């Protein structure tokens, strides 16, 4: 009975991983599309610190969406 439970747990984990992997793939594609739409670099926030923070996040998103 324990072996059956273990197998069921492993199948559930594998399925959850597959779902998560698909969601990450979709998220990367959406980020890539947002970046390709352009003009994100031109956004200015109310403070220079917030603008810099956004630009650093945008730079990282560009790298991770590849």
Secondary structure, DSSP 8 states (H G I E B T S, - for coil): -HHHHHHHHHHHHHHHHHHHHHHHHHHHHHHHHHHHH--STT---SSHHHHHHHHHHHHHHHHHT-
